[in-house]
Amino acid sequence: MNSKLKDMVWVFAEQTDGVMADVSLELLHKARTLAEKMKSQVSAVLLGDKIEGLSETLFAHGADNVYLLDDVELKDFRSMPYANLITNLVEEKRPRVVLFGATHIGRDIAPRVASHTRSGLTADCTELKIETLTIRKVQHEDLLLQIRPAFGGNIIATIISPDVEIQMATIREGVMEMGEPDASRKGTIIPVKVELDPVEVAVKIIEKHQEASSVNLKGAPIIVAGGYGADTPEKFQLVKDLAKVLGAELAGSRAAVDAGLISSERQVGQTGTTVRPKLYIAIGISGAIQHRAGMQESQKIIAINSDAEAPIFQVAHYGIHGNLTEVIPKLIAAYKSQLH
Amino acid sequence: MSLHTIVLVKQVPDTSNISGDVMRPDGTVNRARLPAIFNPEDQEALELALRLKDKHGGKVTALTMGPPNAANMLRECLYMGADRAILVSDRRFAAADTLATSYALHKAVHRIGDYDLIFGGRQAIDGDTAQVGPQTAEKLGIPQITYTLDVQKLDLKKKTVRAKRAIKNGYEILEAPLPVLLTVTKDAAEPRPFDVRRLCTYKRAQSRFEIEATVDDSHDLVWMDELMEKVKADDLLIETWNIEDIDADVQWCGLAGSPTKVHKVENVVLSGAEFKKVPATSDGLNDMITDLMQDHIFG
């Protein structure tokens, strides 16, 4: 590693029970792109108990350094000790950019760290860039462009924090692409002393229940998703039938979740999961940007909608204008006939 | 000890109902065109606070920062059962990001004084950031429980609360010392309907702005003070605080106190995929499936 480079781009390395969150690895790859533009190194901040072994994974995905905070008090995630320790480190080293996964953990601690350090923080970014901008004749170097849908997803906003040193963002899992790991990459482990006041560890975990999810939207090659246009159990059954015939994973828009037709872990979109399958079939989904943000990177998209003007057609590769109660049975029949 | 809960609430534009004329030609949003509603998760937070009050007694204070018309939402808090409603409102708070908002809210909490619990919705539907709750907790120097699904046990003797928190693919039960701030997720608690008797009483509740609007030029300032006192004596005052009332430093408020700035706003540009219109006929669908099989999308 070139030790002359600054240490300006940080990623919070989120682990649970010794398993790295995918989003942290995705962010390391993005951080490399940002860091190259800033002529900086990439550092991961890793907290936990006996987790030093994870450093190799972080190096392989792009970290030059791992700040290692290893202590039995950090075994399970808790807001205050995690947030305070990261805050102390950020205040001491003053990176320019700190990225967190927009998870139940990242969205819990990032605001606390930003509050204490008075940093700019933007939630749920869908794109990040580094640029130098001149604002009112003042040149601002290495600005983090924090790009996200806003206002119910009707607009795309670019947020900047030009007047502060530290720029933070949270990013949802699946939004950034995880590149291939390079096992030959090496890095430096920087141990950080963990000192905690009793007040900081006063919140106790009484119980914890976590199950492996039975839903694997991110890994599914084919996804069939229903939305507002399939808002009755009868219509949604057709969506399920198609998913079954194609061996696809079932998903839905927020409307389908709100109508109680599918569980929220199957929601695709800005507030759900971001997917990029080989084939995405959107049925009765108008294609509000919240939804498109979660699926528009799919390799092929088929849209079935009774509204010819639905925005989903503008991101689709195949558009079928028609009533889903007529189209789906025909589609199933056509698929079956070609299998033989 | 008597329980005192503060609930952070926000009036938001109903972003779930955006129609054509809400978007200006330049791609910005005309907020005035959207109906203003009680942020759904904040309403659930108020419900959770009221349930604790039903069980343990005490008081619930609803606190908001917003424009004068946020008094409408505060009246709804009173209809549901809040004992006190406070509107933090000042032009100098305008354009606050989450940091400047949490700064103002924590100053208002300081002015309120003693409290055991603070509730708020996980996030507001106009920003979906989920940042104001944790940032307010940090500024108050208290712990937080985000993504709260349920409050299981409040022990006023030991001064602890147990809450169920959503985590990925599961949940955890946390026990926190009071005071603590909890942010509440969707579906934690179905808000109760308005109490008809409370509605009859508190529909006459007024903020300072609303009282001012009833006073015309023929009256002097003393008259205004008397009117305020009368409304207060009737327990119908929506307390209305400005920057000075909460002892806030102007430099940390509003746009000046907001590190994040909107640099650019764009209409959504749809990626122009190579698009094939497929007739909704058996032949059309057959051709599409042939295409997809050739591309090895199927199989």
Interface residues (C-beta under 8 A of the other chain):
Chain A: T16 S79 M80 A83 T103 H104 R107 D108 I109 A110 P111 R112 A114 S115 H116 R118 S119 G120 L121 T122 A123 D124 L133 L145 Q146 P149 A150 F151 G152 N154 I155 I156 A157 T158 I159 I160 S161 P162 D163 V164 A202 V203 K204 I205 I206 E207 K208 H209 Q210 E211 A212 S213 I222 L246 E265 Q270 T271 K278 L279 I289 R292 Q296 Q299 K300 I301 I302 P311 F313 Q314 V315 A316 H317 Y318 G319 I320 H321 G322 N323 E326 V327 K330 L331 A333 A334 Y335 S337 Q338
Chain B: P13 T15 S16 I18 V22 M23 G27 T28 V29 D97 T98 L99 S102 I125 D126 G127 D128 T129 A130 Q131 V132 G133 P134 Q135 A137 E138 K139 P143 Q144 I145 T146 Y147 R162 R165 A166 I167 K168 N169 G170 Y171 E172 I173 L174 E175 A176 P177 V180 P259 T260 K261 V262 H263 K264 V265 E266 N267 V268 L270 S271 G272 A273 E274 F275 K276 K277 V278 P279 A280 T281 S282 G284 L285 N286 M288 I289 T290 D291 L292 M293 D295 I297 F298
